[in-house]
Amino acid sequence: MSTDPCLILVLNSGSSSLKFAVHDTGMRTPLISGLAERLGTDGPRITFKDVQGKRTESLPASDHAAALDAVLAELTTRNWIDALAAVGHRVVHGGERFTSSALVTPAVLADIEAVSPLAPLHNPAALLGLRTALARLPNIPHVTVFDTAFHQSMAPEAYLYAVPTELYRQQGVRRYGFHGTSHRFVARETVAMLGLEPGNHGLVIAHLGNGASATAVQDGHSMDTTMGMTPLEGLVMGTRSGDIDVGAVLHLMRTGDRSAADIDTLLNKQSGLLGVSGLTNDCRELESAAEAGHPGARLALDVFVHRLVRHIGGLAMALRRLDAIVFTGGIGENSARVRAMTVARLRLLGLELDPAANAAMVGGAGGVISSNAEGPRAVVVPTNEEWMIACDTAELARRATETGSLWNFEPELVQA
């Protein structure tokens, strides 16, 4: 390892967790990664993972500061603390204010706070993690990477809802899209894998996991995506409903004596694969149950794929050309069954499955799974959001260092 600072610490702060990874600027695989969980509750703990395996430790306190202190203590033990060049932070929502990743300044912190009403569960947690990290590491660059930024290239006809426009102008009601860091990374990887022209290609990327979204990417830019103002819209997900008639929601509130909070819980935590199957939100368990004849599991997978195919077809129409349908995310990378079901229903687009290639694409493997020599191809591309965050962080930190635009955060500037 170089004696110059070359390590990037990537942080993803949730309301009750802190996920982290440390990347050497020349390596895609993290040197160490892990998760601090049960923050704010009893029994907080942190798990470290590297090539030697995993280990879990209890935390002395249940806040983000204790979690980050444990991470920094681990880096100090490994003599890596002085090699930290910068810290990259995942932030879910940047609203319209951020179209790309940004070097953290007091103005950026204020802007993230200003759009927090659009993501009340996610952005306050990200700000807490940001301020904690700035207090601990005030003398190196910090960078924010936004899930929404990649989709800010969408045209108004793609992002506007057909509601009175003052709701958009005054309250920000529009489609923002999410999973942008994953979609951006996978788009670049697909162009390289298939030898496509960076300035002349069309992809539909399906990021499928407990959270799921699909995006139409033309020449490296998001043209349309399935998630909306929140991550609830679009595809069926693990516990989220995806698209649902608002009239059905109003009906449930009128006839079922359900509050807005009840509906929020119902659609975000009790629906999706879990709700349809009545069994689980885990796709692997659903596939096993479906094989054993469980009708709810079979139905959940059928609904999941039907919705996915419908959205892929619609997104393809946002492109000038279609070079590939791309599967990524935990389900997209590992479920040969879901991929086979999906490709079988996309024959109208000229796709034909190669069963042997499809079966081989598990556990981080990537490649073409369709047999057609001409026309659009079906491919699997493993995502790597942490690496994308690390790359953005390293580049913005380099520019800031070269231009002398680094901001030294005094303690009073990082308080909530």
Phi, psi and omega per residue, in radians:
M1 nan 2.443 3.141
S2 -1.097 2.625 3.070
T3 -1.362 -0.304 3.075
D4 -1.335 2.664 3.082
P5 -0.989 2.140 -3.054
C6 -2.492 0.050 -3.097
L7 -1.754 2.464 3.094
I8 -1.999 2.175 3.052
L9 -1.634 2.120 3.128
V10 -1.846 2.222 -3.103
L11 -2.134 2.419 3.078
N12 -2.281 1.765 -3.034
S13 -1.641 2.133 3.013
G14 -1.853 3.085 -3.106
S15 -1.130 -0.538 -3.129
S16 -2.278 0.359 -3.090
S17 -2.659 2.848 3.021
L18 -2.482 1.930 3.099
K19 -1.687 2.454 -3.101
F20 -2.497 2.779 3.022
A21 -2.675 2.593 3.080
V22 -2.074 2.112 -3.124
H23 -1.983 2.348 2.824
D24 -1.260 2.470 -3.038
T25 -1.092 -0.238 3.117
G26 -1.883 0.137 -3.037
M27 -2.237 2.321 3.124
R28 -1.371 -0.559 3.141
T29 -1.451 2.248 -3.114
P30 -1.155 2.572 3.055
L31 -1.205 -0.628 3.078
I32 -2.697 2.595 3.081
S33 -2.543 3.046 3.125
G34 2.996 -3.078 -3.063
L35 -2.564 2.188 2.937
A36 -1.693 2.237 -3.059
E37 -2.339 3.000 -3.086
R38 1.072 0.552 3.066
L39 -1.260 2.416 -3.091
G40 1.453 0.012 3.131
T41 -2.311 -3.032 3.118
D42 -1.338 2.628 3.039
G43 1.235 0.726 3.111
P44 -1.107 2.499 -3.093
R45 -2.614 2.828 3.109
I46 -2.359 2.411 3.117
T47 -1.997 2.277 3.073
F48 -1.879 2.435 -3.126
K49 -2.354 2.216 3.023
D50 -2.542 -2.906 -3.075
V51 -1.147 -0.327 3.123
Q52 -1.423 -0.253 -3.127
G53 2.218 -2.700 -3.100
K54 -2.100 2.634 2.937
R55 -2.582 2.567 -3.091
T56 -2.140 2.388 -3.136
E57 -2.256 2.644 3.006
S58 -1.338 2.608 3.077
L59 -1.738 2.549 -3.112
P60 -1.265 -0.320 3.101
A61 -2.546 2.912 -3.001
S62 -1.886 0.479 3.125
D63 -1.924 3.006 -3.108
H64 -1.150 -0.537 3.129
A65 -1.100 -0.759 3.118
A66 -1.120 -0.665 3.136
A67 -1.151 -0.816 -3.134
L68 -1.176 -0.633 3.087
D69 -1.060 -0.647 3.110
A70 -1.165 -0.672 3.090
V71 -1.121 -0.822 -3.112
L72 -1.166 -0.598 3.075
A73 -1.109 -0.700 3.105
E74 -1.109 -0.739 3.121
L75 -1.163 -0.627 3.104
T76 -1.135 -0.744 3.110
T77 -1.031 -0.616 -3.130
R78 -1.521 0.065 -3.117
N79 1.078 0.622 -3.136
W80 -1.853 -0.172 -2.978
I81 -1.094 -0.665 -3.141
D82 -1.334 -0.190 3.126
A83 -1.600 -0.026 3.116
L84 -1.192 2.144 3.123
A85 -1.650 -0.536 -3.081
A86 -2.963 2.927 3.095
V87 -2.170 2.264 3.082
G88 -1.887 2.360 -3.078
H89 -2.084 2.228 2.997
R90 -1.392 2.245 3.062
V91 -2.197 2.234 -3.045
V92 -1.151 -0.861 -2.943
H93 -2.115 2.132 3.025
G94 -1.962 0.063 -3.122
G95 0.980 -2.538 3.078
E96 -1.607 -0.059 -3.059
R97 -1.331 -0.418 -3.056
F98 -2.168 2.029 3.086
T99 -1.801 -0.029 3.102
S100 -2.776 3.064 3.106
S101 -1.150 2.749 -3.012
A102 -2.462 2.452 2.981
L103 -1.180 2.325 -3.071
V104 -1.297 2.228 3.019
T105 -2.353 2.964 3.056
P106 -0.987 -0.622 3.121
A107 -1.145 -0.671 3.117
V108 -1.153 -0.741 3.077
L109 -1.026 -0.733 3.138
A110 -1.144 -0.680 3.134
D111 -1.164 -0.700 3.100
I112 -1.102 -0.701 3.117
E113 -1.146 -0.635 -3.104
A114 -1.146 -0.561 -3.139
V115 -1.648 0.058 -3.123
S116 -1.025 -0.551 3.077
P117 -1.036 -0.365 3.101
L118 -1.363 -0.337 3.121
A119 -2.483 1.198 -2.999
P120 -1.152 -0.353 3.110
L121 -1.544 -0.447 -2.969
H122 -1.824 -0.874 -3.032
N123 -1.141 -0.707 3.084
P124 -1.035 -0.645 3.096
A125 -1.164 -0.711 3.109
A126 -1.103 -0.712 3.115
L127 -1.118 -0.685 3.099
L128 -1.066 -0.802 3.101
G129 -1.119 -0.690 3.121
L130 -1.067 -0.870 -3.083
R131 -1.163 -0.629 3.093
T132 -1.113 -0.785 -3.134
A133 -1.176 -0.669 3.111
L134 -1.122 -0.651 3.117
A135 -1.174 -0.621 -3.125
R136 -1.431 -0.566 -3.055
L137 -2.290 1.194 -3.015
P138 -1.384 -0.217 -2.972
N139 -1.876 0.210 3.032
I140 -2.186 2.754 -3.097
P141 -1.157 2.528 3.002
H142 -2.104 2.445 -3.073
V143 -2.270 2.438 3.051
T144 -1.841 2.358 3.122
V145 -2.128 2.116 -2.946
F146 -1.782 2.360 3.070
D147 -1.093 -0.522 -3.051
T148 -1.518 -0.309 -2.943
A149 -1.053 -0.736 -3.068
F150 -1.043 -0.517 -3.051
H151 -1.547 0.031 -3.139
Q152 -1.290 -0.021 3.030
S153 -1.460 -0.102 3.121
M154 -1.119 2.515 3.094
A155 -1.369 2.790 -3.133
P156 -0.947 -0.649 -3.126
E157 -1.143 -0.351 3.112
A158 -1.563 -0.581 -3.036
Y159 -1.762 -0.237 -3.112
L160 -1.469 2.466 2.947
Y161 -1.537 2.683 -3.136
A162 -1.495 1.103 3.083
V163 -2.190 2.928 3.128
P164 -0.890 2.293 -2.995
T165 -1.131 -0.357 3.111
E166 -1.151 -0.399 3.072
L167 -1.160 -0.593 3.054
Y168 -1.268 -0.857 -3.059
R169 -1.160 -0.656 -3.025
Q170 -1.652 -0.533 -3.036
Q171 -2.190 0.084 3.065
G172 1.250 0.424 -3.121
V173 -1.348 1.859 3.140
R174 -2.870 3.054 3.060
R175 -1.556 2.288 3.138
Y176 -1.915 -0.645 -3.086
G177 1.392 2.657 -3.116
F178 -2.443 -3.013 -3.060
H179 1.016 0.388 -3.041
G180 -1.082 -0.627 -3.135
T181 -1.146 -0.708 3.089
S182 -1.156 -0.816 -3.123
H183 -1.079 -0.682 3.134
R184 -1.143 -0.794 3.128
F185 -1.088 -0.840 -3.070
V186 -1.149 -0.639 3.094
A187 -1.045 -0.789 3.135
R188 -1.119 -0.748 -3.139
E189 -1.122 -0.670 -3.127
T190 -1.172 -0.748 3.105
V191 -1.010 -0.770 3.128
A192 -1.181 -0.755 -3.102
M193 -1.070 -0.754 -3.051
L194 -1.643 -0.038 -3.140
G195 1.170 0.637 -3.134
L196 -1.438 2.803 3.076
E197 -1.348 2.183 -3.136
P198 -0.976 -0.548 -3.107
G199 -1.748 0.174 -3.117
N200 -2.702 1.385 3.118
H201 -2.717 2.838 3.090
G202 -2.447 2.260 -3.097
L203 -2.334 2.586 2.849
V204 -2.029 2.037 -3.064
I205 -1.837 2.208 3.105
A206 -1.908 1.840 3.060
H207 -1.591 1.829 -2.998
L208 -2.005 2.094 3.088
G209 -2.809 -2.710 3.066
N210 -1.068 -0.586 2.868
G211 -1.839 2.463 -3.043
A212 -2.465 2.447 3.053
S213 -2.696 2.748 3.076
A214 -2.235 2.567 -3.057
T215 -2.419 2.418 2.989
A216 -1.574 2.116 -3.102
V217 -2.051 2.099 3.095
Q218 -2.059 2.107 3.107
D219 0.932 0.644 3.089
G220 1.511 0.077 -3.091
H221 -2.103 2.474 3.087
S222 -1.283 2.168 3.120
M223 -1.756 -0.541 3.136
D224 -2.892 2.718 -3.118
T225 -2.664 2.848 -3.001
T226 -1.516 -0.583 3.123
M227 -1.281 2.695 -2.991
G228 -2.057 -2.231 3.098
M229 -1.139 -0.520 3.064
T230 -2.267 2.967 3.099
P231 -1.299 0.172 -3.115
L232 -1.446 -0.494 -3.041
E233 -1.308 2.681 2.964
G234 1.826 -2.207 -3.026
L235 -1.205 2.759 2.938
V236 -1.166 2.408 -3.113
M237 -2.193 -2.979 -3.085
G238 -1.027 -0.957 3.130
T239 -2.195 0.013 3.125
R240 -1.726 2.520 -3.053
S241 -1.265 -0.505 -2.907
G242 1.244 -2.709 -3.082
D243 -0.955 2.360 3.036
I244 -2.648 2.476 3.100
D245 -1.040 2.174 3.102
V246 -1.037 -0.535 3.086
G247 -1.068 -0.587 3.090
A248 -1.169 -0.648 3.104
V249 -1.134 -0.781 3.122
L250 -1.088 -0.680 3.105
H251 -1.061 -0.771 3.128
L252 -1.099 -0.630 -3.140
M253 -1.262 -0.638 -3.113
R254 -1.300 -0.711 -2.983
T255 -1.769 -0.266 -3.071
G256 -1.940 0.094 3.136
D257 0.950 0.771 3.127
R258 -1.791 2.375 3.087
S259 -1.465 3.020 3.066
A260 -1.054 -0.662 3.112
A261 -1.148 -0.652 3.101
D262 -1.112 -0.758 3.140
I263 -1.141 -0.703 3.104
D264 -1.006 -0.829 3.125
T265 -1.124 -0.759 -3.120
L266 -1.030 -0.848 -3.019
L267 -1.426 -0.461 -3.107
N268 -1.669 -0.487 -2.998
K269 -2.148 -0.219 -3.052
Q270 -2.134 0.098 -3.029
S271 -1.955 -2.611 3.119
G272 1.083 -2.546 3.141
L273 -1.030 -0.674 3.117
L274 -1.093 -0.842 -3.075
G275 -1.151 -0.749 -3.110
V276 -1.228 -0.744 -3.081
S277 -1.335 -0.514 -3.009
G278 1.171 0.317 -2.998
L279 -2.216 -1.044 -3.023
T280 -2.864 2.810 3.010
N281 -1.734 0.022 -3.109
D282 -1.501 2.047 -3.069
C283 -1.093 -0.631 3.135
R284 -1.101 -0.754 3.115
E285 -1.173 -0.634 3.111
L286 -1.140 -0.701 3.129
E287 -1.127 -0.731 3.102
S288 -1.115 -0.738 3.137
A289 -1.166 -0.670 3.110
A290 -1.110 -0.705 3.091
E291 -1.074 -0.575 -3.139
A292 -1.468 0.000 3.055
G293 1.692 0.211 -3.138
H294 -1.219 2.042 -3.054
P295 -1.153 -0.635 3.126
G296 -1.147 -0.671 3.116
A297 -1.138 -0.763 3.111
R298 -1.077 -0.758 -3.120
L299 -1.120 -0.735 -3.137
A300 -1.053 -0.775 3.120
L301 -1.144 -0.681 3.116
D302 -1.117 -0.756 3.125
V303 -1.136 -0.751 3.121
F304 -0.985 -0.859 -3.085
V305 -1.244 -0.699 3.123
H306 -1.008 -0.817 -3.135
R307 -1.140 -0.694 3.132
L308 -1.089 -0.831 -3.119
V309 -1.099 -0.728 3.128
R310 -1.049 -0.739 -3.138
H311 -1.271 -0.652 3.096
I312 -1.040 -0.787 3.125
G313 -1.051 -0.742 3.123
G314 -1.171 -0.723 3.141
L315 -1.149 -0.604 3.124
A316 -1.040 -0.525 -3.136
M317 -1.292 -0.150 3.077
A318 -1.504 -0.032 -3.052
L319 -1.885 2.711 3.014
R320 -1.343 -0.541 -3.124
R321 -2.599 2.772 3.121
L322 -2.213 1.950 3.138
D323 -1.688 -0.539 -3.065
A324 -2.834 2.595 2.871
I325 -1.781 2.194 -2.989
V326 -2.032 2.254 3.089
F327 -1.818 2.314 3.092
T328 -2.621 -3.140 -3.068
G329 1.461 3.007 -3.044
G330 -0.991 -0.783 3.103
I331 -1.338 -0.781 -3.114
G332 -1.061 -0.588 -3.115
E333 -1.485 -0.404 -2.965
N334 -2.117 -0.241 -3.102
S335 -1.706 1.673 3.069
A336 -1.105 -0.563 -3.125
R337 -1.139 -0.859 -3.138
V338 -1.093 -0.722 3.121
R339 -1.100 -0.768 -3.136
A340 -1.098 -0.769 3.112
M341 -1.061 -0.700 -3.104
T342 -1.209 -0.872 -3.109
V343 -1.095 -0.632 3.137
A344 -1.056 -0.526 -3.114
R345 -1.636 0.075 3.117
L346 -1.921 0.377 -3.116
R347 -1.068 -0.513 3.124
L348 -1.055 -0.442 3.092
L349 -1.534 0.048 3.094
G350 1.559 0.316 -3.106
L351 -1.639 2.406 3.026
E352 -2.331 2.339 -3.048
L353 -1.426 2.473 2.912
D354 -1.732 1.766 -3.019
P355 -1.022 -0.689 -3.123
A356 -1.161 -0.765 3.122
A357 -1.139 -0.692 3.133
N358 -1.101 -0.759 -3.129
A359 -1.112 -0.475 -3.086
A360 -1.422 -0.242 -3.051
M361 -1.549 1.440 3.076
V362 -2.507 2.824 3.014
G363 1.091 0.640 3.087
G364 1.658 0.010 3.087
A365 -1.334 2.629 3.108
G366 -2.415 2.624 3.112
G367 2.812 -3.050 -3.108
V368 -1.418 2.363 3.130
I369 -2.082 0.117 3.104
S370 -1.836 2.720 -3.084
S371 -1.767 -0.197 -3.110
N372 -1.211 2.294 -3.119
A373 -1.406 -0.460 -3.128
E374 -2.127 2.800 -3.132
G375 1.445 -3.033 -3.098
P376 -1.132 2.575 3.125
R377 -1.969 2.720 3.017
A378 -1.791 2.259 -3.077
V379 -2.389 2.746 3.030
V380 -1.982 2.241 3.134
V381 -2.321 1.945 3.100
P382 -1.077 2.355 3.119
T383 -1.492 2.836 3.124
N384 -2.689 1.310 -3.079
E385 -1.121 -0.670 -3.119
E386 -1.094 -0.692 3.117
W387 -1.148 -0.687 3.110
M388 -1.095 -0.738 3.088
I389 -1.102 -0.743 3.125
A390 -1.079 -0.719 -3.140
C391 -1.127 -0.826 3.107
D392 -1.043 -0.742 -3.104
T393 -1.114 -0.804 -3.139
A394 -1.073 -0.725 -3.099
E395 -1.198 -0.798 3.139
L396 -1.189 -0.619 3.081
A397 -1.139 -0.698 3.115
R398 -1.075 -0.809 -3.137
R399 -1.082 -0.754 -3.119
A400 -1.104 -0.697 3.131
T401 -1.145 -0.749 -3.113
E402 -1.173 -0.607 -3.092
T403 -1.638 -0.080 -3.141
G404 1.207 0.514 -3.080
S405 -1.777 0.365 3.118
L406 -1.207 2.555 3.134
W407 -1.905 2.180 3.103
N408 -1.573 1.974 -3.070
F409 -1.504 1.950 3.019
E410 -1.345 2.684 -3.060
P411 -0.923 -0.668 -3.076
E412 -1.246 -0.289 -3.122
L413 -1.446 -0.233 -3.058
V414 -1.918 0.137 3.111
Q415 -1.350 2.602 3.096
A416 -1.138 nan nan
